[in-house]
Each structure stands twice: as C-alpha cells, then as structure tokens.
Amino acid sequence: MINTTVRRLGGTFFKGLAAILPAVVTVYVLWWLGSTAESILGGIIQWVLPESFYLPGLGLLAGVGLVFALGVLLQAWVFRRIWEWGEGLMTRLPVVKTIYGAVQDLMGFFSGDATQDMQQVVVVDLPGVPFRLLGIVTRQDFSQLPDELGGEDTIAVYTPMSYQIGGYTLMLPRDCVHPVDMSVEDAMRYAVTAGMSVKKTTSHIGKTD
C-alpha cells in the first residue's frame, strides 16, 4: 500500500517536472542571454554616456540592435566576403576551429537552415537486420561529388541520434528507404526523444521517388 502510494506520488511529481522543466530552461537561457548583454554592453554604454542618460535595459536593447544590424550587413556582398574571410581564419586555428565549428553547426541547426535543406522523412531497411531506422533525406543528386560517394541510384539519409545533436549520414540505394508521412520537425523530435514524442502531423513532404 505504501509502495503504491509512493509510486503514484513520484509519478505525479515527475509529470509536473516534465511539464515545467522545458519552460524553466527556456526562460533561464533567455534570462542569461539578456543579463549577459546588459552586463557587457550596458557597462560600455555607461562608460560612454553620462550616468544620468543611462536606463536599465539599454544594454539588452543594444545587443538586439547589434544582432539585427549584423544580419542586415551580412546581406551586402562586400561585408559577407569579409565575414567569410574571418570565418576561414577561425576554422584554421587549432582548438578554436573545433569550438567555433561546433557552435556554428549547432546554431545553423536551430536557425532552421538545416531543416529547410532536408527533403523527406523516411524509414531505412538495412539488409540482414531486424530493425528499421528513422532518417531524413538530405541529398539525392551526387553528380557534383566524387563517384565513391554515390551514383544515380544513391541518396544521402541523415539518421539522428536520441537525446543529443548528432547522427550518421548514410549513402544508400533508393530501394532501401520508404517515405513516411511526417514533417522533418516532428521526425527530429521523435528521434531525439527516443520515440516518446508521437505528435500527430498533417504536413506531407514530397516523395523521394
């Protein structure tokens, strides 16, 4: 009787924790970004402007403005070339290139660019094994790549790993995959949560064949 009550209380607690934890983490990350911008940029503004002109929150507004201004400047060809040169320098420095590349890939993933390039959710049937893999087709044209990577009948399929940003890119024959009526976002959520997310989707991505 006591064990049953404890299990019920524990289950209720973890349900509440699962509901509130994503919101808490999101709010904390936003708060950390805002407080960091306010601390660094706010200090610079207070050093430049008279103290009577400074208002709390100017550092945060300055951070938002700088990010927006950078996005505008990156649309200009000259500034984009300068930025690419700087990125090239970062990717050649030992240690720095590892950290910078990892953060760049992570931000590119969350910005939506990665999912926009992905084309079709599929399940992969591997010969001789009794299980299937959930994957996302990322390339169907190998004409501009080395012959060793694939030919006309080859597609590239990204298979995400559970509970982390990572996975494997498989070069497979087209007949090894079967399309799934699921959006890329829902497929990533399903894979990353180890199949626990089963949100019903109505979107349909184009077929691979």
Secondary structure as the mmCIF struct_conf table of DSSP 4:
data_model
#
loop_
_struct_conf.conf_type_id
_struct_conf.id
_struct_conf.beg_label_comp_id
_struct_conf.beg_label_asym_id
_struct_conf.beg_label_seq_id
_struct_conf.end_label_comp_id
_struct_conf.end_label_asym_id
_struct_conf.end_label_seq_id
HELX_RH_AL_P HELX_RH_AL_P1 ILE A 2 VAL A 48
BEND BEND1 LEU A 49 LEU A 49
HELX_RH_3T_P HELX_RH_3T_P1 GLU A 51 PHE A 53
TURN_TY1_P TURN_TY1_P1 PRO A 56 GLY A 57
HELX_RH_AL_P HELX_RH_AL_P2 LEU A 58 LEU A 73
TURN_TY1_P TURN_TY1_P2 LEU A 74 GLN A 75
BEND BEND2 ALA A 76 ALA A 76
HELX_RH_AL_P HELX_RH_AL_P3 TRP A 77 MET A 90
TURN_TY1_P TURN_TY1_P3 THR A 91 ARG A 92
BEND BEND3 LEU A 93 LEU A 93
TURN_TY1_P TURN_TY1_P4 PRO A 94 VAL A 95
HELX_RH_AL_P HELX_RH_AL_P4 VAL A 96 PHE A 110
TURN_TY1_P TURN_TY1_P5 SER A 111 GLY A 112
HELX_RH_AL_P HELX_RH_AL_P5 ASP A 113 ASP A 117
STRN STRN1 GLN A 120 ASP A 125
TURN_TY1_P TURN_TY1_P6 PRO A 127 GLY A 128
BEND BEND4 PRO A 130 PRO A 130
STRN STRN2 ARG A 132 ARG A 139
TURN_TY1_P TURN_TY1_P7 SER A 143 GLN A 144
BEND BEND5 LEU A 145 LEU A 145
HELX_RH_3T_P HELX_RH_3T_P2 ASP A 147 LEU A 149
TURN_TY1_P TURN_TY1_P8 GLU A 152 ASP A 153
STRN STRN3 THR A 154 PRO A 160
HELX_LH_PP_P HELX_LH_PP_P1 MET A 161 MET A 161
TURN_TY1_P TURN_TY1_P9 SER A 162 TYR A 163
BEND BEND6 GLN A 164 ILE A 165
STRN STRN4 GLY A 167 PRO A 173
HELX_RH_3T_P HELX_RH_3T_P3 ARG A 174 CYS A 176
STRN STRN5 VAL A 177 PRO A 179
BEND BEND7 ASP A 181 ASP A 181
HELX_RH_AL_P HELX_RH_AL_P6 VAL A 184 VAL A 192
TURN_TY1_P TURN_TY1_P10 THR A 193 GLY A 195
HELX_LH_PP_P HELX_LH_PP_P2 ILE A 205 LYS A 207
#
